[in-house]
Amino acid sequence: MTNIIQLIQNQVTKGVKALYQTEFSAADVPINTTRKEFEGDYTVVVFPFTKAARKGPEAIAAELGEYLVREVPEIDRFNVVKGFLNLVIQDTYWKDFLLDISQDGHYGQQPPNGQKVMVEFSSPNTNKPLHLGHIRNILLGWSTAQILEAVGYEVVKVQVINDRGIAICKSMLAWQKYGNGATPASTVTKPDHFVGFYYVQFEQHFKQEYHDWQQSAEGQDVYTKLRKAEETTDDFFKRYKNTYFNEYSQLGQEARSLLLAWEAGDEQAVALWKTMNGWVYSGFETTYHELGVTFDQLYYESETYLLGKEIVEQGLAKGVFYTCEDGSIEADLTEAKLDKKKILRSDGTSLYVTQDLGTAHQRYKDFGVDKMVYVVADEQNYHFQVLFELLKRLEEPYADGLYHLSYGMIDLPTGKMKSREGTVVDADDLIAEVVQEVTYNSEERDTLSEVSEDEKAEIIHQVALAALKFFIMKVHPQKRMIFDPKESVDLQGQTGPYIQNAYVRIQSVLRKWDGTATSQASAYQQLAAEEKELILQLFAFPEVIQEAAKNYDPSNVAQFVYNLAKNYHRFYHEHSILSADTEAARDFRLALSQAVAHALKLGMQLLGIEMPNRM
């Protein structure tokens, strides 16, 4: 059926031409949802027409209002408030719209648009398990992929696994020194947690080694020679930690030797690397499965870190890069306010930006994508500004379709987390804590006593994951946030379980309805305010998804489903459904409930959240 907003815009342009002999583009007619304190569904802003009409906005609004009511049957009446034209749409339009979408299982989704987009997310290191920060990254990436797919893109989900480097060698060395041959199986430990334990072990032993060195004659001598004026002992040794690791530390030397052995292809080093990485991959897969996340393609840094050198040669030929006196290669990005950026070291080895240039090119060869979305924390904002600027200067065909989905850090009520000190909350432990909260609440309410233990466990898991995911997804990606497990499961708050409860409420109504009578929904006469509010929200649903895709912001969808659930709860308390006064009212409210259930289910699906049929 005709989209009412487009209809109003088209008719306004006709009205402006008829009344004021002026051409105006329909797309440029400003229309907003009418503010709650005024009567109306949509408001036309008439200020752009004042110059052509040579009249004040209130006079224009009144004349346009009369024209629209006369020419557009779907418009019932209008009012003018300080030059704003508020339009009330006929109930028949909203009823027809509702009945049209109530049986449409794809409402809100768009057909394929012929474009392909890649979304990179998660991209963990193999020296530790996934943690709370990874959860925000994973959920943002997965939801963004679902939303882009809903608006018509073909989506490729990828991750780059950081499986090489000094951090991985720290875990390997600690296992060699302190593991005594232990394995995840022998210790009954989740494999990625097992490897993460040895990363922490390395740091603890290194911390003790560094403390002892500070007290030694050598450490004190270095402190005396190199400390800055007015610098405290603690400040100096905090600043000097990396230098100590690289120049004095026995553990540091052993870790670097292990890295050099791996890079040289030493059989023992490579075998240990493969074994420990294999443990971590197994653990990652368990966590991804728990979160309901999959990938279409995995890239490994051990395979991509040599990529990019061919790109550098092309950049030199194009004049994008230049060779410095020491043999290193740079790009001058000062015009873009990004300073000069090193692309290759003087010894010819790659930097992160080098391999990212190569990886982007490789992905384009693999998939031919039109867009690439990188889900990476805001600590890397500068890196992606540089990367995107370089790819534009290199005239890569996908350069205009690059986007960095930058997000803020996530903390717990107890404060920040540090991987090396073992104070990070692992993703698995956090999921288990939320499951425990939901289990406790369920036992308190005793609402699942009639279902089997297996079904009960599945429902609790669905509710717990909804609590975790929605609490994170409702926050704009760029905002730093605090995740509170107890608050996330509140059935009365702005939470996933609150929204699930609205869906479950609808399923309960539909189960009680035998559906034997002929539908009388089309005979329903006057919409109640709560019914119209729900229909207006449903009407806006496709646009909400489009905006979320355009801005790479799943919180738009989260806010929508919460408001829809809240308004449905209000409608449910104010109006009878199965015991409605007339069959027409009953059938119309059943159709309305079905449409709301579909929108809630799809909206939550776009956030990676499943809907239970019972709670």
C-alpha positions as semicolon CSV with decimal commas, in nm:
position;residue;x (nm);y (nm);z (nm)
1;M;0,000;0,000;0,000
2;T;0,102;0,364;-0,047
3;N;0,355;0,494;0,204
4;I;0,175;0,779;0,384
5;I;0,490;0,989;0,430
6;Q;0,577;0,974;0,061
7;L;0,214;1,049;-0,023
8;I;0,218;1,361;0,199
9;Q;0,546;1,480;0,049
10;N;0,416;1,439;-0,306
11;Q;0,091;1,615;-0,227
12;V;0,267;1,901;-0,048
13;T;0,474;1,967;-0,363
14;K;0,154;1,973;-0,568
15;G;-0,006;2,206;-0,315
16;V;0,292;2,443;-0,315
17;K;0,283;2,454;-0,694
18;A;-0,096;2,508;-0,704
19;L;-0,102;2,768;-0,428
20;Y;0,225;2,952;-0,484
21;Q;0,332;2,860;-0,839
22;T;0,663;2,720;-0,711
23;E;0,835;2,389;-0,793
24;F;0,962;2,199;-0,490
25;S;1,119;1,851;-0,468
26;A;0,913;1,598;-0,272
27;A;1,229;1,458;-0,114
28;D;1,303;1,803;0,030
29;V;0,968;1,841;0,207
30;P;1,055;1,820;0,581
31;I;0,821;1,588;0,773
32;N;0,856;1,485;1,137
33;T;0,654;1,273;1,374
34;T;0,420;1,505;1,562
35;R;0,529;1,581;1,917
36;K;0,330;1,406;2,187
37;E;0,183;1,724;2,333
38;F;0,006;1,812;2,006
39;E;-0,267;1,637;1,811
40;G;-0,141;1,476;1,493
41;D;0,056;1,191;1,340
42;Y;0,295;1,385;1,116
43;T;0,409;1,746;1,108
44;V;0,501;1,933;0,789
45;V;0,756;2,209;0,842
46;V;0,645;2,492;0,611
47;F;0,925;2,744;0,672
48;P;1,105;2,653;0,346
49;F;0,802;2,781;0,153
50;T;0,782;3,131;0,304
51;K;1,003;3,300;0,045
52;A;0,805;3,167;-0,250
53;A;0,465;3,224;-0,089
54;R;0,556;3,566;0,050
55;K;0,345;3,483;0,353
56;G;0,404;3,395;0,715
57;P;0,439;3,026;0,811
58;E;0,104;3,014;0,995
59;A;-0,087;3,135;0,688
60;I;0,099;2,888;0,465
61;A;0,032;2,600;0,707
62;A;-0,338;2,680;0,716
63;E;-0,367;2,701;0,336
64;L;-0,165;2,383;0,282
65;G;-0,368;2,203;0,550
66;E;-0,695;2,287;0,376
67;Y;-0,549;2,177;0,042
68;L;-0,428;1,843;0,180
69;V;-0,755;1,758;0,357
70;R;-0,940;1,836;0,035
71;E;-0,709;1,643;-0,198
72;V;-0,588;1,349;0,014
73;P;-0,858;1,109;0,145
74;E;-0,610;0,951;0,389
75;I;-0,580;1,280;0,582
76;D;-0,864;1,333;0,829
77;R;-0,789;1,681;0,970
78;F;-0,514;1,924;1,053
79;N;-0,412;2,190;1,303
80;V;-0,149;2,461;1,301
81;V;0,088;2,536;1,590
82;K;0,324;2,830;1,538
83;G;0,361;2,764;1,170
84;F;0,391;2,386;1,199
85;L;0,127;2,189;1,009
86;N;0,010;1,887;1,211
87;L;-0,178;1,620;1,013
88;V;-0,409;1,352;1,154
89;I;-0,429;1,041;0,934
90;Q;-0,758;0,851;0,892
91;D;-0,794;0,542;1,112
92;T;-0,886;0,342;0,802
93;Y;-0,535;0,393;0,664
94;W;-0,373;0,259;0,982
95;K;-0,615;-0,035;1,004
96;D;-0,547;-0,133;0,643
97;F;-0,175;-0,102;0,702
98;L;-0,189;-0,320;1,012
99;L;-0,390;-0,595;0,845
100;D;-0,157;-0,580;0,546
101;I;0,158;-0,646;0,752
102;S;0,016;-0,877;1,021
103;Q;0,067;-1,183;0,801
104;D;0,390;-1,062;0,640
105;G;0,673;-1,266;0,785
106;H;0,933;-1,044;0,614
107;Y;0,799;-0,705;0,718
108;G;1,087;-0,474;0,804
109;Q;1,335;-0,644;0,574
110;Q;1,442;-0,522;0,231
111;P;1,510;-0,723;-0,088
112;P;1,872;-0,779;-0,202
113;N;2,040;-0,459;-0,320
114;G;2,317;-0,625;-0,518
115;Q;2,596;-0,501;-0,292
116;K;2,835;-0,698;-0,076
117;V;2,981;-0,584;0,256
118;M;3,245;-0,740;0,479
119;V;3,224;-0,702;0,857
120;E;3,538;-0,779;1,057
121;F;3,492;-0,832;1,429
122;S;3,625;-1,015;1,736
123;S;3,985;-1,063;1,609
124;P;4,127;-1,193;1,939
125;N;4,480;-1,281;2,046
126;T;4,560;-1,647;2,105
127;N;4,734;-1,586;2,436
128;K;4,415;-1,560;2,643
129;P;4,042;-1,634;2,639
130;L;3,778;-1,394;2,513
131;H;3,682;-1,137;2,775
132;L;3,416;-0,874;2,841
133;G;3,572;-0,629;2,595
134;H;3,558;-0,895;2,324
135;I;3,192;-0,951;2,402
136;R;3,104;-0,593;2,314
137;N;3,307;-0,620;1,995
138;I;3,149;-0,953;1,898
139;L;2,794;-0,840;1,968
140;L;2,840;-0,514;1,775
141;G;2,991;-0,698;1,480
142;W;2,728;-0,970;1,469
143;S;2,437;-0,727;1,506
144;T;2,578;-0,492;1,243
145;A;2,607;-0,785;1,003
146;Q;2,244;-0,889;1,070
147;I;2,117;-0,533;1,021
148;L;2,309;-0,486;0,696
149;E;2,170;-0,815;0,571
150;A;1,818;-0,703;0,664
151;V;1,847;-0,394;0,440
152;G;1,960;-0,599;0,142
153;Y;2,338;-0,644;0,157
154;E;2,514;-0,972;0,105
155;V;2,729;-0,988;0,419
156;V;3,061;-1,165;0,472
157;K;3,161;-1,203;0,839
158;V;3,534;-1,236;0,903
159;Q;3,789;-1,214;1,180
160;V;4,167;-1,180;1,189
161;I;4,312;-1,401;1,459
162;N;4,625;-1,250;1,609
163;D;4,815;-1,576;1,642
164;R;5,177;-1,455;1,639
165;G;5,401;-1,216;1,827
166;I;5,564;-1,171;2,165
167;A;5,242;-1,206;2,368
168;I;5,180;-1,557;2,233
169;C;5,542;-1,647;2,302
170;K;5,500;-1,537;2,666
171;S;5,226;-1,798;2,714
172;M;5,435;-2,061;2,534
173;L;5,743;-1,989;2,745
174;A;5,548;-1,993;3,071
175;W;5,398;-2,332;2,983
176;Q;5,748;-2,466;2,904
177;K;5,887;-2,336;3,234
178;Y;5,598;-2,390;3,475
179;G;5,351;-2,627;3,306
180;N;5,518;-2,961;3,384
181;G;5,347;-3,113;3,080
182;A;4,994;-3,022;3,192
183;T;4,717;-3,005;2,930
184;P;4,361;-2,876;2,929
185;A;4,241;-3,237;2,949
186;S;4,470;-3,331;3,240
187;T;4,363;-3,026;3,439
188;V;3,996;-3,036;3,326
189;T;4,023;-2,674;3,213
190;K;3,860;-2,499;2,918
191;P;4,146;-2,485;2,665
192;D;4,163;-2,108;2,610
193;H;4,145;-2,048;2,986
194;F;4,431;-2,295;3,024
195;V;4,653;-2,095;2,788
196;G;4,545;-1,766;2,943
197;F;4,654;-1,896;3,282
198;Y;5,012;-1,927;3,156
199;Y;5,003;-1,576;3,009
200;V;4,921;-1,449;3,357
201;Q;5,189;-1,677;3,502
202;F;5,449;-1,519;3,278
203;E;5,349;-1,170;3,383
204;Q;5,354;-1,260;3,751
205;H;5,702;-1,410;3,728
206;F;5,821;-1,116;3,518
207;K;5,678;-0,873;3,773
208;Q;5,875;-1,046;4,049
209;E;6,189;-1,052;3,835
210;Y;6,153;-0,678;3,763
211;H;6,097;-0,604;4,132
212;D;6,411;-0,793;4,228
213;W;6,614;-0,616;3,958
214;Q;6,497;-0,276;4,085
215;Q;6,652;-0,359;4,422
216;S;6,978;-0,480;4,266
217;A;7,292;-0,270;4,221
218;E;7,242;-0,277;3,844
219;G;6,884;-0,154;3,873
220;Q;6,976;0,121;4,115
221;D;7,262;0,229;3,893
222;V;7,027;0,258;3,592
223;Y;6,779;0,452;3,804
224;T;7,046;0,698;3,919
225;K;7,175;0,760;3,567
226;L;6,847;0,782;3,375
227;R;6,580;0,917;3,609
228;K;6,435;1,256;3,522
229;A;6,445;1,544;3,767
230;E;6,157;1,534;4,017
231;E;6,063;1,182;3,895
232;T;5,969;0,941;4,174
233;T;6,111;0,591;4,195
234;D;5,772;0,437;4,111
235;D;5,720;0,666;3,812
236;F;6,063;0,589;3,672
237;F;6,031;0,213;3,695
238;K;5,680;0,225;3,550
239;R;5,819;0,417;3,252
240;Y;6,126;0,195;3,222
241;K;5,941;-0,140;3,225
242;N;5,948;-0,204;2,849
243;T;6,314;-0,106;2,824
244;Y;6,396;-0,349;3,105
245;F;6,202;-0,625;2,927
246;N;6,398;-0,571;2,605
247;E;6,746;-0,508;2,748
248;Y;6,787;-0,674;3,088
249;S;6,512;-0,929;3,157
250;Q;6,605;-1,297;3,143
251;L;6,241;-1,386;3,082
252;G;6,221;-1,120;2,813
253;Q;6,528;-1,261;2,641
254;E;6,386;-1,614;2,651
255;A;6,050;-1,496;2,510
256;R;6,222;-1,306;2,227
257;S;6,439;-1,608;2,150
258;L;6,126;-1,820;2,124
259;L;5,973;-1,567;1,886
260;L;6,287;-1,565;1,669
261;A;6,286;-1,945;1,666
262;W;5,923;-1,945;1,551
263;E;5,995;-1,691;1,278
264;A;6,288;-1,905;1,163
265;G;6,060;-2,209;1,137
266;D;6,217;-2,404;1,426
267;E;6,029;-2,735;1,443
268;Q;5,990;-2,745;1,821
269;A;5,881;-2,383;1,846
270;V;5,630;-2,420;1,563
271;A;5,495;-2,746;1,705
272;L;5,437;-2,588;2,048
273;W;5,279;-2,282;1,881
274;K;5,040;-2,502;1,684
275;T;4,948;-2,705;1,992
276;M;4,874;-2,409;2,218
277;N;4,693;-2,215;1,945
278;G;4,487;-2,525;1,875
279;W;4,382;-2,530;2,239
280;V;4,278;-2,165;2,220
281;Y;4,082;-2,209;1,894
282;S;3,886;-2,490;2,054
283;G;3,800;-2,268;2,349
284;F;3,705;-1,977;2,124
285;E;3,466;-2,196;1,925
286;T;3,286;-2,298;2,245
287;T;3,237;-1,934;2,344
288;Y;3,126;-1,831;1,995
289;H;2,873;-2,113;1,993
290;E;2,746;-1,999;2,332
291;L;2,699;-1,647;2,193
292;G;2,536;-1,775;1,872
293;V;2,810;-1,634;1,648
294;T;2,972;-1,777;1,334
295;F;3,220;-1,650;1,074
296;D;3,237;-1,700;0,700
297;Q;3,614;-1,661;0,677
298;L;3,905;-1,664;0,918
299;Y;4,231;-1,483;0,851
300;Y;4,542;-1,554;1,058
301;E;4,806;-1,292;1,128
302;S;5,073;-1,560;1,090
303;E;4,963;-1,576;0,725
304;T;4,882;-1,208;0,665
305;Y;5,181;-1,036;0,831
306;L;5,386;-1,065;0,513
307;L;5,108;-0,920;0,299
308;G;5,132;-0,557;0,197
309;K;5,484;-0,540;0,055
310;E;5,349;-0,560;-0,300
311;I;5,112;-0,275;-0,213
312;V;5,411;-0,075;-0,087
313;E;5,590;-0,123;-0,419
314;Q;5,281;0,003;-0,602
315;G;5,261;0,299;-0,365
316;L;5,625;0,390;-0,431
317;A;5,560;0,379;-0,805
318;K;5,255;0,605;-0,765
319;G;5,437;0,848;-0,540
320;V;5,210;0,773;-0,243
321;F;5,513;0,649;-0,043
322;Y;5,876;0,757;-0,041
323;T;6,203;0,606;0,082
324;C;6,379;0,771;0,376
325;E;6,756;0,806;0,422
326;D;6,770;0,503;0,654
327;G;6,593;0,287;0,395
328;S;6,257;0,287;0,568
329;I;5,944;0,381;0,374
330;E;5,697;0,650;0,478
331;A;5,383;0,827;0,363
332;D;5,340;1,200;0,419
333;L;4,984;1,247;0,545
334;T;5,030;1,595;0,690
335;E;4,779;1,742;0,442
336;A;4,519;1,510;0,594
337;K;4,636;1,617;0,943
338;L;4,769;1,266;1,011
339;D;5,143;1,343;1,018
340;K;5,405;1,123;0,855
341;K;5,346;0,749;0,882
342;K;5,610;0,475;0,866
343;I;5,501;0,197;0,626
344;L;5,807;-0,032;0,631
345;R;6,099;-0,041;0,873
346;S;6,454;0,018;0,751
347;D;6,522;-0,358;0,772
348;G;6,225;-0,421;0,540
349;T;5,995;-0,568;0,806
350;S;5,625;-0,489;0,813
351;L;5,425;-0,279;1,055
352;Y;5,059;-0,329;1,141
353;V;4,952;-0,073;0,882
354;T;5,153;-0,262;0,617
355;Q;4,976;-0,590;0,678
356;D;4,638;-0,417;0,706
357;L;4,695;-0,267;0,360
358;G;4,773;-0,612;0,229
359;T;4,486;-0,780;0,412
360;A;4,232;-0,529;0,277
361;H;4,359;-0,593;-0,076
362;Q;4,350;-0,970;-0,022
363;R;3,991;-0,957;0,104
364;Y;3,884;-0,761;-0,201
365;K;4,043;-1,032;-0,417
366;D;3,868;-1,301;-0,211
367;F;3,518;-1,152;-0,201
368;G;3,493;-0,844;-0,424
369;V;3,314;-0,647;-0,153
370;D;3,180;-0,295;-0,198
371;K;3,222;-0,202;0,168
372;M;3,442;-0,309;0,460
373;V;3,341;-0,247;0,820
374;Y;3,606;-0,284;1,090
375;V;3,471;-0,331;1,444
376;V;3,763;-0,218;1,661
377;A;3,784;-0,024;1,989
378;D;3,830;0,353;1,981
379;E;4,192;0,314;2,092
380;Q;4,266;0,246;1,725
381;N;4,089;0,549;1,577
382;Y;4,415;0,702;1,447
383;H;4,528;0,373;1,293
384;F;4,212;0,343;1,084
385;Q;4,220;0,708;0,980
386;V;4,568;0,642;0,844
387;L;4,473;0,310;0,683
388;F;4,168;0,454;0,506
389;E;4,360;0,760;0,386
390;L;4,635;0,540;0,243
391;L;4,388;0,314;0,062
392;K;4,221;0,619;-0,093
393;R;4,556;0,752;-0,214
394;L;4,638;0,409;-0,353
395;E;4,306;0,432;-0,544
396;E;4,183;0,096;-0,423
397;P;3,835;0,032;-0,576
398;Y;3,674;-0,025;-0,236
399;A;3,837;0,276;-0,065
400;D;3,517;0,483;-0,048
401;G;3,333;0,199;0,127
402;L;3,554;0,172;0,437
403;Y;3,413;0,230;0,784
404;H;3,563;0,198;1,132
405;L;3,290;0,100;1,378
406;S;3,467;0,252;1,676
407;Y;3,337;0,163;2,020
408;G;3,413;0,263;2,377
409;M;3,551;0,046;2,651
410;I;3,325;-0,159;2,875
411;D;3,385;-0,191;3,248
412;L;3,223;-0,367;3,540
413;P;3,092;-0,192;3,852
414;T;3,419;-0,300;4,016
415;G;3,626;-0,097;3,767
416;K;3,872;-0,151;3,482
417;M;4,020;-0,485;3,382
418;K;4,381;-0,581;3,305
419;S;4,464;-0,899;3,113
420;R;4,822;-0,932;3,228
421;E;4,727;-0,911;3,595
422;G;4,453;-1,171;3,560
423;T;4,179;-0,926;3,660
424;V;3,991;-0,950;3,330
425;V;3,645;-1,103;3,346
426;D;3,644;-1,385;3,094
427;A;3,347;-1,401;2,858
428;D;3,258;-1,752;2,974
429;D;3,259;-1,653;3,340
430;L;3,042;-1,350;3,269
431;I;2,790;-1,558;3,075
432;A;2,781;-1,808;3,361
433;E;2,721;-1,528;3,612
434;V;2,425;-1,392;3,415
435;V;2,284;-1,744;3,376
436;Q;2,311;-1,782;3,753
437;E;2,123;-1,454;3,807
438;V;1,843;-1,565;3,574
439;T;1,827;-1,908;3,737
440;Y;1,791;-1,750;4,079
441;N;1,517;-1,513;3,959
442;S;1,333;-1,797;3,789
443;E;1,336;-2,008;4,105
444;E;1,209;-1,710;4,304
445;R;0,912;-1,664;4,068
446;D;0,860;-2,039;4,010
447;T;0,728;-1,979;3,658
448;L;0,890;-2,278;3,485
449;S;0,780;-2,560;3,714
450;E;0,559;-2,714;3,443
451;V;0,829;-2,757;3,176
452;S;1,096;-3,027;3,149
453;E;1,444;-2,969;3,287
454;D;1,592;-2,952;2,938
455;E;1,335;-2,692;2,825
456;K;1,386;-2,500;3,146
457;A;1,763;-2,489;3,090
458;E;1,713;-2,370;2,731
459;I;1,475;-2,092;2,837
460;I;1,709;-1,977;3,114
461;H;1,995;-1,969;2,863
462;Q;1,788;-1,764;2,614
463;V;1,687;-1,517;2,883
464;A;2,041;-1,486;3,018
465;L;2,190;-1,423;2,674
466;A;1,916;-1,167;2,606
467;A;2,004;-0,992;2,933
468;L;2,374;-0,982;2,849
469;K;2,338;-0,882;2,484
470;F;2,063;-0,623;2,516
471;F;2,228;-0,444;2,808
472;I;2,536;-0,392;2,591
473;M;2,360;-0,328;2,260
474;K;2,125;-0,059;2,393
475;V;2,423;0,173;2,447
476;H;2,551;0,377;2,153
477;P;2,875;0,209;2,037
478;Q;3,093;0,515;2,092
479;K;2,994;0,554;2,457
480;R;3,199;0,395;2,731
481;M;2,975;0,181;2,950
482;I;2,948;-0,024;3,265
483;F;2,793;-0,370;3,248
484;D;2,596;-0,460;3,560
485;P;2,490;-0,831;3,563
486;K;2,217;-0,780;3,825
487;E;2,063;-0,481;3,649
488;S;2,071;-0,661;3,313
489;V;1,817;-0,925;3,425
490;D;1,562;-0,685;3,575
491;L;1,220;-0,778;3,434
492;Q;1,093;-0,424;3,494
493;G;1,387;-0,234;3,348
494;Q;1,514;-0,148;3,002
495;T;1,641;-0,501;2,955
496;G;1,631;-0,796;2,719
497;P;1,413;-1,006;2,953
498;Y;1,158;-0,721;2,971
499;I;1,125;-0,730;2,592
500;Q;1,116;-1,109;2,583
501;N;0,834;-1,094;2,837
502;A;0,622;-0,887;2,597
503;Y;0,677;-1,147;2,325
504;V;0,598;-1,434;2,562
505;R;0,282;-1,252;2,670
506;I;0,167;-1,242;2,307
507;Q;0,247;-1,610;2,256
508;S;0,038;-1,691;2,562
509;V;-0,258;-1,500;2,415
510;L;-0,223;-1,671;2,078
511;R;-0,204;-2,017;2,239
512;K;-0,537;-1,952;2,412
513;W;-0,703;-1,849;2,086
514;D;-0,848;-2,141;1,892
515;G;-0,881;-1,935;1,573
516;T;-1,202;-2,106;1,465
517;A;-1,407;-1,793;1,398
518;T;-1,393;-1,594;1,075
519;S;-1,171;-1,290;1,104
520;Q;-1,371;-0,975;1,165
521;A;-1,069;-0,747;1,205
522;S;-1,153;-0,535;0,902
523;A;-1,487;-0,441;1,062
524;Y;-1,315;-0,281;1,364
525;Q;-1,417;0,083;1,384
526;Q;-1,227;0,329;1,603
527;L;-0,865;0,286;1,709
528;A;-0,781;0,337;2,074
529;A;-0,484;0,561;2,149
530;E;-0,271;0,265;2,263
531;E;-0,352;0,071;1,945
532;K;-0,266;0,361;1,720
533;E;0,062;0,418;1,905
534;L;0,165;0,058;1,837
535;I;0,067;0,083;1,469
536;L;0,265;0,403;1,425
537;Q;0,569;0,233;1,575
538;L;0,528;-0,066;1,345
539;F;0,500;0,169;1,049
540;A;0,838;0,321;1,143
541;F;1,012;-0,016;1,185
542;P;1,167;-0,045;0,836
543;E;1,304;0,309;0,863
544;V;1,454;0,228;1,203
545;I;1,643;-0,063;1,049
546;Q;1,755;0,153;0,757
547;E;1,888;0,420;0,997
548;A;2,067;0,157;1,206
549;A;2,234;0,024;0,889
550;K;2,323;0,371;0,764
551;N;2,484;0,471;1,095
552;Y;2,618;0,125;1,189
553;D;2,435;0,168;1,518
554;P;2,241;-0,132;1,658
555;S;2,129;0,078;1,958
556;N;1,864;0,228;1,725
557;V;1,703;-0,114;1,697
558;A;1,745;-0,180;2,069
559;Q;1,563;0,142;2,156
560;F;1,286;0,057;1,910
561;V;1,214;-0,291;2,047
562;Y;1,219;-0,162;2,404
563;N;0,967;0,113;2,326
564;L;0,750;-0,130;2,131
565;A;0,752;-0,378;2,419
566;K;0,674;-0,102;2,670
567;N;0,378;0,019;2,464
568;Y;0,250;-0,334;2,416
569;H;0,258;-0,397;2,791
570;R;0,056;-0,077;2,835
571;F;-0,193;-0,178;2,564
572;Y;-0,229;-0,525;2,720
573;H;-0,317;-0,378;3,059
574;E;-0,563;-0,124;2,915
575;H;-0,755;-0,344;2,668
576;S;-0,903;-0,693;2,663
577;I;-0,804;-0,907;2,368
578;L;-0,975;-1,247;2,380
579;S;-1,256;-1,104;2,594
580;A;-1,301;-0,791;2,382
581;D;-1,652;-0,641;2,353
582;T;-1,685;-0,741;1,987
583;E;-1,545;-1,007;1,755
584;A;-1,406;-0,728;1,538
585;A;-1,213;-0,580;1,830
586;R;-1,088;-0,924;1,933
587;D;-0,967;-1,015;1,585
588;F;-0,810;-0,676;1,525
589;R;-0,620;-0,691;1,854
590;L;-0,504;-1,043;1,773
591;A;-0,372;-0,919;1,439
592;L;-0,206;-0,625;1,615
593;S;-0,047;-0,862;1,867
594;Q;0,082;-1,086;1,589
595;A;0,239;-0,790;1,409
596;V;0,402;-0,667;1,731
597;A;0,536;-1,015;1,802
598;H;0,691;-1,033;1,457
599;A;0,858;-0,694;1,494
600;L;0,987;-0,781;1,841
601;K;1,124;-1,113;1,719
602;L;1,293;-0,963;1,413
603;G;1,426;-0,665;1,606
604;M;1,579;-0,887;1,872
605;Q;1,711;-1,122;1,606
606;L;1,896;-0,826;1,457
607;L;2,061;-0,785;1,797
608;G;2,152;-1,154;1,804
609;I;1,884;-1,239;2,062
610;E;1,647;-1,537;2,055
611;M;1,288;-1,519;2,179
612;P;1,152;-1,791;2,409
613;N;0,786;-1,893;2,392
614;R;0,767;-1,919;2,771
615;M;0,943;-1,753;3,064
